[in-house]
């Protein structure tokens, strides 16, 4: 069952270097940098096969994201 896991910046950077500039991790890292340049407090999360960037979700948003990932896995 998927869970919503915070991915530390160091891990995102490591995966971006490993995967190259066109990797999903590189795109996530670019999104984090762009949002933080606007003084937004955003983080990277993984939920199943999905990457999500944004603020720390509340309990309801987290449950919805997990449900969405479960439904997608079942398709």
Order of alpha helices (4+ residues) and beta strands (2+ residues): beta-alpha-alpha-beta-beta-alpha
